[in-house]
Amino acid sequence: MRFSAVVFSALASSVALVSAAPADKLSAGLRLIKTSPTDPGTWVTEEDKISKYTAKNIGFVDITDIKDPEVLALLSTPSGKEVKLASRAITYPTSATHQTQANPLVSQVSTTNPQSWLTTLTNYYNRYYKSTYGTQAATWLFNTVKSVAAANPAITVTQFTHSAFNQPSIIAKIPGTNSSIVIVSAHFDSTGGSSTARGPGADDNGSGVVVILEALRVLANAKFAPKDTLEFHFYAAEEGGLLGSAAVFANYKSAAKKVLAVVNQDMAGYSPSGKISIYTDYVDSALTAYTRVIATAYTGTTTSDACGYGCSDHASARSNGFPAAYVCDEKMATSSPYIHTANDAYSTIQWPAVLRHAKFTVAFLVEASYL
Ligand SMILES: [Zn+2]
């Protein structure tokens, strides 16, 4: 997760869609990043992305490889000004209606496996998407997701490879009786402030990873058979400017997949308030309202906040025209002070928060499987 506290007023005067990347910039290894809807883009090095933006909590999207004019247009559209898209023609329920089915599954959620998984994830020196550690962590996670999913042979687990870096994204799928898709997501890469720094990435975002993996474990063990297809997305390279999720959703857009909901979780293990926070910017307002209904029904009162441009992977779903929501462990002002440093350590994780998010995730998947 990165959040934009900085407003680039000097860049706010014009909207420019950069369609062709100059060969000299690319051959120099530079990347084009965008920090607001009105920012036409700035060429920076890979190292600067991490040390001058991510480490300073300035949100951005790496648009170097984005060629789709519709996506570029949405990346230049302010929050709340989204055009109406066909994929949003869904009407979400205004109350939770499947508690009888969801509650026994929600009660299966535990922190036992999440604690073990997060220990392994945080023991990698970092999970930077261009490092060998980041690739090793991706291999471990792929094998672990497969192992968890093996309880139900109907579940498929695939790697989604990326051409520009070695860390693949990972997608687990519980097939439904129809092809409409409900997605829960979390990025698994991490950074400690530079490409070579120690970056355990416990709250950001090992916590979100173990949350959706625990939900997959519960639903796989129960051989839960949904109406809608349920997918669990583990993204590479979020800290590099939402690269993994941008590629996955570009693929889904070109394949014209029908996505009913994308609920992204980035930071799920540090919550002084004890309340799930559902963010309201660069998301689909109708899905966000539904997400709040479900979170409230199963975990109690929620809070709200905004995290700015390019804050996490829900922005990639939005820019590809899919309804997205963002669920975080805390409001920004009281969220973990340790992210993007060596101090985002396992010892800072508050396990009641992880448990709360995992219960929410199971409940959301059961409820939304009927959308
Ligand atoms: Zn982050």
Residues whose N, C-alpha, C, O or C-beta is under 5 A from the ligand:
A	BS01	ZN	M1 R2 D204
